Amino acid sequence: MSPLRPWRLAAQIWGLALLTQVVVLLSLTAMLWMSRQPPPHSFGRLHDYIVREMAMHAGEPGGLQAAVDRASEQTADRYALFSADGVLLAATRGAEPPTLTAEQLAALDRGERPDKPPVVVVPLRAEDGLAGYGVVHLGMPPPLRPGLSTLAVVLAVLAGLSLLLARRLLGPLRRLVATAQAFGAGDVHVRVGLPPRGPLGLLGSVFDEMAGRVAELLRSQRELLANVSHELRTPLARLRVALELAAESDGEAARTELTVAEDDLAQLERMVEDVLRAASLDLASLRASDTHTALRRQRLDVAALVLLTGRRFAAAWSRCRVSIDVPDRPIDVEGDPELLRRALDNLLDNARKYSEPGAPITIRAATDDDHVLLEVIDLGIGIDPADQPQVFTPFFRTDRSRTRATGGVGLGLTLVQRIATAHGGTVALESEPGRGTRVTLRLPRASRGAVEAA
């Protein structure tokens, strides 16, 4: 999924607003164009010709009237012809406007035409001056002027654009709000489900991804409670039985039962320690400043740590064939020795659990450029490829590991990963069913100038 970029939503809103402004500008331009005054010369040439034709029949009243009627039929305009002294010579019906005043006639003689659209005044000139004038009533409707109808069209266009913007924004936003409210009310399975197109779709996808992680975390917590409850029930029941038998038995039998109880207590202690340690590292990872507080860092030789951990494990589990491979020279890292030892213990314990008795287990330390590689290799049952992506998920256990013999709550590899991350490293797993498993812990080497932390 591409990252959410807030500027894309802002650009989309700005683009729609700009489109609205362009429509308003075009509408205003059209209004101004429609309301403009037609220039007198735009009709002058046509009607000068027609009026001249009429003037050819000035001595024939019938012919003059026929010319006026013919011109009116051809142009759908109405005409009236006047002499220079204002006498009406011929006119179509409905085209008998008041005659011009002496001042208007003088202005017309000077070339000033007192047009008042849709009426156009055309002078009739002769060799000796102004012979008369014609008045043309244009057949076209009067030019549109800004009014309620034009403003209504502009408002309708703006309303359409606003509706478009509202549908593009309010619909997804409404779904986001409703989903967030339902999620906050406890429905962890609700999702936005928007197509991952555009900023809001991407925001919905991010919310759904977050909701999925929260739902998975809640599921893991519930599984933790179930697993811990199950794992605690058996050793606690055995402790009760051991104590009851010890109270009723002789000294030798009591010691045997107390030894069993001691093993159960060690198992309980390890389980609780794993849960608390994983929780503390998770909490520290929420704030970067807490990571250094959660670790007791010091300069240490991990080659010596691997050697010591391997020997202790071999002594504790004499039936396991443990091979330790470390270089003769020190390999220094900056880290918490207790946590690193715990990570190696967990890896060795997993190798023991999922290997046949007496199967070889190898623990190794090596260097790779600026990193240290800590590896634990077994030839056990391996892990199914479908389960490998989830082995570092808290409280996850494969089906084959859900036996009383292996125990645990599925936090071993999770704790290893948390420890690696806290040290700025990584952990990788390679496994093949029936062939064994290799887990590699990769940590940064200590700088030469580093000193042991106080």
N, C-alpha and C positions, 0 to 999 in steps of 0.2 A: 504494500500500500504506500502510495506517495505521501510525503509529509504534509500536514495541514499548514497552509499558508494563509494567514488572515488577510493579507493584501489582496488575494484573489476575490474574496467576498466583497471587500471594499471597492475593488475595480469593477465588479459586476454591478454593484449599486450605483457607482459613479457613472458607468456606461448607460444604465437605464435613465438616470437623471439627465445626462447629456442628450440622450435621444429625445426626452421630453422637451428639453430646451430647444432643440432643433425644430421639433414640430411646432412649438409655440412661435418660434421665429418665422418659420414658413407661413404659418397661419396669419401672423401679423403682416407679413409682406403681401400675402394675397389680399388681405383686407385693404391695405393701402392701395394696391393696384386696382382693385375693383372700385374704390371710392375716388379715384383720381378724376379730375376734370378733363374731358376730352379736348384736346387742342383744336382751335378753330380750323386750322389748315388740314386736319385729318378728313374733313368732309368737303372742304372748299373746292378741290379740283373736280370731284364728281358732280357736285351741284352747280358749279360754274358752267360746266358744259350743258347741263340740262336747262338751266335758266337761259343760257344763250340761245338754245334751240327755241325756247318759248319766246324770246325776244324777236326772233325772225318772223313771228306771226303777230307782232304787236299791232299791226294795222288791220288785223282780221280777228275781231273778238271771238268768233266761233272757232277759228283755228287756234287762237291762243288758249281758249278753254280746253280744246281737244288735246293740245300739247301738254297742258297741265295734268289732265286726267291720264294721258298715256304715261307720263313720267311717274305719276303716283302708282299706277298699276305695275310698272317695271321695278320700282324700288320699295314699294309698300310705305313710302313717305307721303306726307301731305304738303302741298305747296300753295303759296299765295304770292301774287305779283302785284307790286305797287309802283306807281309812277313816282317821279322825284318829288312831287308835291303831296304824296301820300294817298293818291286815289287808287282804290283797289281795281286792278285790271282783270284778274282771273284768279280763281282759287278752287281747290278741291273742298269737298264738304268737311266742315269742322276745322278749317284752316284759315279763319278770318281773325287774326289777332289784332289788337289795337295798332294803329299806325304809329310810326316813329315820330318823335318830337323834332322840332327844328334843331335842337342841340345834338340829338342822336344822328340826324341826317348829316350835320356838319362833321361829326366825328366819323361817320361812315365814309364821307367824302375824303377825309384825311387818312383813311385806311384802318381806322379803328372799328372793329366789328363787335357790336354789342350782343355777342352770343350768350344765351342762357340755356345750356343743354336741358332738354332735348330740342331746343329751337336754335337754328343756325340762320344767320342773316348773311345774304350774298349780295354785294353791290352790282348794279348793272351800269356799266360805264359806256359812254359814247365818246366821239371825238371831241365834243365840246364840254365834256364833264360828266357828272352823275346823271344818268337818264332814269334811274329807278332802282328798285331793290327787290330781292326775293326773300321770302321767309319760308324756311323748310322746317317742318315738324317731323323729326326723325321717327321712323316706325319702330325702332328698337326701344325696349323698356328703359327706364331711367337707371343710371349706374347704381350698383349696390353700394350702400354706405354702411359703415360700422353700426351694428344694431344688435338687438337681442338675438336674432337668428344666427348671425355670424359668431357671436360670443357663445351661443349654445353649441355650435359645431366644434369650436375650439375646446370648450369644456368637455364635450363628449369624447373627443380624442384624448384629452388628458385623463379622463375617467377610465378609458380603456387601457391606457398605459399604466395607470395606478393599479387597475385590476390585475394586469399582467405581473407587475412587481409583487403585489400582494399574494398572488397564487404561487409565485416562485419562492417567496420567502416565508409567508405565514404558514403554508401547509407543512413544509418540513419542520419549521420551528414548533408548530403545534404538536407534531409527533414526537419531537425531541422532549418537549416539556412533559407531555403525557407519559412518555416512557420513563423519564427521570423520576416523576412522581410515583409511578408504580414501582419502580426499582427501590426508591426510598421507603415505600410502604412494606417492602419485604418480598416482592415478587422478583426473585433474582433470575428468573428465566425469561423475563420480558426483554424484547430487543426492538430497536428502532426500525431496522430493516429497510433503510433507504438505499436506493441504487448509489453506488460509489462514484457519482458524477457531480462535479462542482464542489465548492467549499462546504455546503451544508451536507451533501451526501458523504463527503469525507469525514465531517464531524460526526455524523451518525455512525459511520464505520468505526471510528475511534472509540465512540461511546460503547458500541456493541463489543468491541475487543476488550475494553476495560471491564464491562459487565461480565464477560466470559471469564476473565481472570479472577474477579471477585467471587463469582459463583464457584470456580474451581478451588479457590482458597477456602471458601466455606465448606465445600464438599470434603476437602482434605482435612479440615478441622474436625468435621464430624467423623471422618474415617479414623483420625487420630484418637478421638475419644473412644470409638468402638475398639480399635486395636489395643490401646493402652488398657481399656477395661478387660479385654480378653486376656492380654498378657499378664495383667496383675492378678487376675482371678486364680490362675493355676498355681503360681508360686506362693501366693498367700494361703491358698488351701493346703498346700504341702507344708508350709511353715506351721499351720495350725495342727496338722496331723503329727508332724515331727515333734512339736512341743508336747502334745498329749501323750505320744508314745514315750518320749523321754521322761515324762513325769511318772509313767507307770512301769518303766522298764528298769533293769539293773544298770550299772555304770557303763558297761561296754556297749549295750544297745543304745543307751542314752547318747553316748559319744557319737555313735554312728548316725543317729537321727539328727543330732546337732550339726554334724558335718554336712548333711544334706541341706539343712536349713541355712547353713552358711553359704552354700552355693546358690541357693535361691535368693538370699539377700544380696549377693554380689550381682546376680542378674538384674534384680530390681534396681540396684544402685546404678548400674551401667545404663539401664533404660532411662531412668530419670535424668541422669547426667547428659545423655544424648539429646533428650527433649529440651532441657534447659539450655544447653550449649548452642543448639541450632536456633532456638528462640532468641538468645542474646546476640548472635551474629546477624540474624535477620533484622533485629531492632537497630543494631549498630549500622547496618548498611543503609538504613533510611536517611541517615545524616552522615555525610562524609567525615565530619569532625569526630564522630564517635568511633570510627574504625580504629584509629590509633589508640583510643582509650580502651577498646575491647581487647586489644593485643598487648602482651607484655614483650615488646620487641627487644631483641639483643642479637649481637653477632654470634653465630653458632656454626659449628662444623656439621653439616648434615650427613657427611660420610660416617662420622662417629655416631651420629644419632641413628642412622640406618643399621649400623653394626650392632649397637646396643639393643635396639628394638627387635632386630631379628633374633639375637641370642636369647632375649627374654621370652620371645614367642616360642622358640624351639624348646626352651626349658619347660614352659607351661604346657606345651602340647608335644609330648615326646613321640607320639605316633606319627607326627607329620615330618616329612623330610624337607627341611628348610635349607635352601642354598642362598648364601649372602654374597653379593658381588659389589664391592666398593673399591675405589682407587686408593692407593697408598697415600696420596697427598690430601690435604684438607680441602673441602668444598664449602666455602662460607656463603651464608645467606643472612639477611636481616629478617628475623621472624620470631615467633613465639614457640619455644621448644615444646611446651606442653601440648599446644594445639597440633603442631606438626607430628609429634609422637602419637597423638590420638588419631590423626588421619591415617598414619601407617598402621596402627593397631586395627582400625576398622577395615582397611584393605586386606590385611593378613587374615582377619577373622572371617571376612567374606570368602576369601580363597579357601579357608579351611572348611567352612560350612558347605560349600558347593563343590567339594572335591571328595573323591573316595578316600577312605582311611589309608594313610601311607603314601598318597600321591604327592609328587614333588611340588614345592612352592618356592618361587624365587623372588627375592627382594633385591633391588639393584639401585645404585646411585651412579649417575654419570653427568657429564657436562655437555652443553650444546651452545656454542657461542657465549652469549650473555645469560644463559639460563641453566638451571639445574633440573635434571630429569630424575624423578624418583618413581620406580616401576615395581609393581607387584604382579607376578605372572603365575597362573595356575593352569593345570591340565584337567580341570573339572568338567561339570556338565555344560558350562557355557550359558549364554543368554540368547533367547530367540530374537532374530532381527526385528520383529514387530515390537518387542519390549524394550529394545536398546535406547530409543529416543526418550523413554520415560524413566530410566533407571535413576536419574538424579532428581526426579520429582519427589517432593516430600511425601512420605508415607506410602510410596508405591512399592509393591512387591509382586514379582511374577508369580504365576499360578504354582509353579514347581517349588517356590520358596515358602508357600503357605503351609508349612508343616510345623508341628510342635518341636521337631528336632532343631530347626534353624532358629526359631524364635525371632525376636526383634519386632520393631514397628515400621521398618522401612526407612530409617533415618541414617543408616550407615553411609551410603554414598552421598546422600544429601549433605551430611555434615562435612564430608571430605570436600565437596564442591564449595561449600561456604568458607571453609578454611583456606582453600586455594584462592578464592576471590579476595578474601580479606588480606592475603599476602601479595596481591597483584598478579596472581598466577592463574593457571587453568588446569582442568583435569579432563582427560580423554579416555574413552573406553573402546577396546577392540575385543570382540568376542565371536566365537563360532560354536554353535551347539555341538556338544560331544567332543570338542577339541580344546576347550579352555578359554580363559579370559586374561587380557592384559589391561591394566589400568595404569595410566601415566600421569603423574603429578608434575606439572611444569612450573617452576618458580624462578623469579629473577635472582641472579647472583648478587652478592653484596659488592658495593663499590669499594675500591681499594682504600679510599680515605675514610670509610665508615668506622665509627667507634662504637663500642658497646654502650647501649643505652643505660642510663642510670636507673 
